[in-house]
Amino acid sequence: MKPKLLIFSILILSLFVIYSASAETRLRCASTTSTLNSGLFDHILPIFEKKTGIKVDVLAVGTGAAIEIGKRGDADAVLVHAKGLELKAVEQGYFVNRHDVMYNDFVIIGPVEEPVKVKAVRSAAEAFRLIAKAGHPFVSRGDGSGTHIKELSVWLEAAVNPKGAAWYLEAGQGMEKTQRIANEKRAYTLTDRGTWLGTKDRGRLDMIIVLEGDPALFNQYGVMSVNPQRHPHVKHKEAVMFTEWLVSKEGQEAIASFKDKNGNRLFIPNAVLK
């Protein structure tokens, strides 16, 4: 082959590769830190991507921030865990095609020495009252996340307003970092079980679950697509493919198969199968 022809062929091939890479379909999903920190997305997204060819870019923030990102049209879909906020946003016309996807629960964790003896009580509200009465440090995410919203509801049930108390620390961080701060402060905090199981060994946390099993700590996750009538630029077709896959038999099986190294399922699928 002549040198000029060879150079021309290489140039054409290079342009083809660049074009192919730029033409790759990508989907933006705003989600919670728990789905990312736990490793769930690392487990399920390759399965979805292999099936559809759609790459999913995850924006991991608190639930409140994720919903706001979707409202602005800066994501195509959201996967979060504050059902009341989700349904309200759907009613307001920001999102469509919402489905329950999976659940786990929240737990209260604290120092291994258990200074407040939270294990002696059965409800989260009672536990929070004990912590407040003792004035023992409690670390709140303080970031408008689904976990923060749940925590505030427990304080309300406990008839305690912790805002401004010297023992109440607002981290303004994701769940994994909040756990680390609680560990450093020998404090208590509320966390979702998925993040706890997925990160406690990695973070070398000297903490234990001190309360679990309260029905009030149920933690439902839902997925929904950004309404294309509000934001015509969003990739609605791809977002619907993603949401429908999550609630399909294959998607639900992928979620069910995600376990920690001890064989614990971190999320329980509960979608109405499509």
C-alpha positions in Angstrom: 0.0 0.0 0.0 1.3 3.5 -0.9 2.3 5.7 2.1 -0.3 8.3 1.3 -3.0 5.7 1.0 -1.9 4.1 4.2 -2.0 7.5 6.0 -5.4 8.2 4.6 -6.7 4.8 5.7 -5.4 5.3 9.3 -7.0 8.7 9.4 -10.4 7.3 8.3 -10.1 4.5 10.8 -9.3 7.0 13.6 -12.2 9.2 12.7 -14.5 6.1 12.8 -13.2 5.1 16.2 -13.7 8.7 17.5 -17.2 8.9 16.0 -18.1 5.5 17.5 -17.0 6.5 21.0 -18.9 9.8 20.8 -22.0 8.1 19.5 -22.1 5.7 22.5 -25.4 6.0 24.3 -25.1 7.2 27.9 -27.7 7.7 30.5 -27.5 9.9 33.6 -29.0 8.5 36.8 -29.1 10.6 39.9 -29.1 8.3 42.9 -28.3 8.0 46.6 -24.9 7.5 48.1 -26.1 4.2 49.5 -26.6 2.5 46.1 -23.1 3.5 45.1 -21.2 3.0 48.4 -22.8 -0.4 48.9 -21.5 -1.6 45.5 -25.0 -2.2 44.1 -24.4 -0.3 40.9 -21.1 -1.9 40.3 -23.0 -5.2 40.4 -26.1 -4.5 38.3 -25.0 -1.9 35.7 -22.7 -4.2 33.7 -25.6 -6.5 33.3 -27.9 -3.8 32.0 -25.2 -2.3 29.8 -24.4 -5.7 28.2 -28.1 -6.2 27.4 -28.8 -2.8 26.0 -25.5 -1.1 25.1 -26.5 1.8 27.3 -23.8 3.2 29.6 -25.2 4.6 32.9 -23.4 7.5 34.6 -24.3 7.7 38.3 -24.5 11.0 40.1 -24.4 9.9 43.8 -25.8 12.5 46.2 -28.5 12.5 48.9 -32.0 11.7 47.9 -33.2 15.3 48.2 -30.4 16.5 45.9 -31.0 13.7 43.5 -34.6 14.6 43.1 -33.7 18.3 42.6 -31.1 17.3 39.9 -33.9 15.4 38.1 -36.3 18.3 38.5 -33.8 20.6 36.7 -33.4 18.1 33.9 -29.8 17.4 34.7 -30.4 13.7 34.9 -32.5 11.3 32.9 -33.7 9.1 35.7 -33.4 8.9 39.5 -33.2 6.0 41.9 -33.8 7.2 45.5 -35.4 6.3 48.8 -37.9 8.9 50.1 -41.3 7.7 48.7 -43.3 10.7 49.9 -41.0 13.1 48.1 -41.0 10.9 45.0 -44.8 10.8 44.8 -45.0 14.5 45.4 -42.5 15.2 42.6 -44.5 12.9 40.2 -47.7 14.7 41.2 -46.1 18.0 40.4 -45.2 16.7 36.9 -41.4 16.5 37.2 -41.2 12.7 36.8 -43.1 9.9 35.2 -43.0 6.1 35.3 -42.3 5.7 39.0 -41.9 2.1 40.4 -41.0 0.5 43.7 -37.8 -1.3 43.1 -36.3 -2.8 46.3 -36.1 -2.2 50.0 -33.9 -2.7 53.0 -34.0 -1.1 56.4 -32.3 1.5 58.5 -30.4 0.6 61.7 -28.9 2.6 64.5 -25.2 2.0 65.0 -23.0 3.1 67.9 -19.7 2.4 69.7 -19.0 -1.2 70.7 -18.9 -0.2 74.3 -22.6 1.0 74.0 -22.4 3.8 76.6 -26.1 4.7 76.4 -27.4 1.1 76.5 -29.6 1.5 73.4 -29.9 -2.3 73.0 -32.2 -2.2 76.0 -35.0 -0.6 74.0 -37.0 -1.8 71.1 -38.0 1.2 69.1 -35.9 3.8 67.3 -37.9 6.6 69.0 -37.0 5.2 72.4 -33.4 4.9 71.4 -33.2 8.5 70.3 -34.8 9.7 73.5 -32.2 7.8 75.5 -29.3 9.4 73.4 -30.8 12.8 73.9 -31.3 12.4 77.6 -27.7 11.2 78.0 -26.4 14.0 75.8 -24.3 11.5 74.0 -22.9 12.5 70.6 -25.2 11.7 67.6 -24.0 12.4 64.1 -26.7 13.3 61.5 -26.1 13.3 57.8 -27.8 16.7 57.8 -27.9 16.8 54.0 -31.6 16.4 53.1 -31.0 12.7 52.0 -33.5 9.9 52.4 -31.7 8.8 55.5 -31.7 12.3 57.0 -35.5 12.6 56.3 -36.0 9.3 58.1 -33.9 10.4 61.0 -35.9 13.6 61.4 -39.1 11.6 61.4 -37.8 9.5 64.3 -36.8 12.6 66.3 -40.4 13.9 65.7 -41.8 10.6 67.0 -39.5 10.8 70.0 -40.8 14.3 70.7 -37.2 15.6 70.7 -35.8 18.6 68.8 -32.0 18.0 68.6 -31.3 21.1 66.4 -28.7 23.2 68.1 -27.9 20.8 70.9 -24.2 20.5 71.7 -24.3 16.7 71.3 -26.0 16.8 67.9 -23.5 17.0 65.1 -24.6 17.6 61.4 -22.0 16.2 59.1 -23.5 17.4 55.7 -21.9 14.3 54.2 -22.8 11.0 52.5 -23.5 7.9 54.6 -20.1 6.3 54.4 -18.4 9.5 55.6 -21.0 10.1 58.3 -20.3 6.6 59.6 -16.6 7.4 59.8 -17.3 10.6 61.7 -19.5 8.8 64.1 -16.8 6.2 64.6 -14.2 8.9 65.4 -16.5 10.7 67.8 -17.7 7.5 69.5 -21.1 8.6 68.6 -24.4 7.0 67.4 -25.9 7.5 64.0 -28.7 6.2 61.7 -27.6 4.3 58.6 -29.1 2.2 55.9 -28.2 -1.5 56.3 -26.9 -1.7 52.7 -24.2 0.9 53.3 -23.4 -0.5 56.7 -22.8 -4.0 55.4 -21.1 -2.8 52.3 -18.6 -0.5 54.0 -18.1 -1.4 57.7 -15.1 -3.7 57.0 -13.6 -1.3 54.4 -13.9 1.6 56.9 -12.6 -0.5 59.8 -15.4 0.8 62.0 -15.3 0.0 65.7 -19.1 0.1 65.8 -22.0 -2.3 66.1 -25.7 -2.3 65.3 -27.5 -1.3 68.5 -31.1 -1.3 67.2 -32.7 -2.9 64.3 -36.1 -4.4 63.4 -38.3 -1.5 64.2 -41.0 -1.4 61.4 -40.6 2.4 61.4 -37.2 1.9 59.9 -38.4 0.3 56.7 -36.5 1.7 53.7 -38.2 1.6 50.3 -36.3 2.5 47.1 -38.0 3.8 43.9 -37.0 4.7 40.4 -38.6 7.2 38.0 -37.9 8.9 34.7 -37.6 12.7 34.2 -40.7 14.0 32.4 -39.7 14.7 28.8 -42.6 17.3 28.5 -40.7 19.5 31.0 -37.3 18.7 29.7 -37.4 17.6 26.0 -33.6 17.1 25.9 -33.6 14.2 28.3 -33.0 10.7 27.0 -36.5 9.5 27.9 -36.5 6.4 25.8 -33.3 5.2 27.4 -34.5 6.2 30.9 -37.7 4.1 30.4 -35.6 1.2 29.3 -33.6 1.5 32.5 -36.6 1.8 34.8 -38.4 -1.0 33.1 -35.3 -3.3 33.3 -35.0 -2.6 37.0 -38.5 -3.9 37.6 -38.2 -6.8 35.2 -37.5 -10.3 36.2 -33.9 -10.0 35.0 -33.4 -6.7 36.9 -35.0 -8.0 40.1 -32.8 -11.1 40.0 -29.7 -9.0 39.5 -30.6 -7.0 42.6 -31.4 -10.2 44.6 -28.0 -11.7 43.6 -26.1 -8.8 45.1 -24.6 -9.9 48.4 -21.8 -9.0 50.8 -18.9 -11.3 51.4 -20.8 -13.0 54.2 -23.7 -13.8 51.9 -26.1 -11.1 53.2 -28.5 -9.6 50.7 -28.1 -5.9 50.9 -31.3 -5.0 49.1 -34.6 -7.0 48.7 -36.3 -6.6 45.3 -40.0 -5.9 45.6 -41.2 -4.5 42.3 -44.4 -5.6 40.6 -42.8 -7.6 37.9 -43.1 -6.4 34.3 
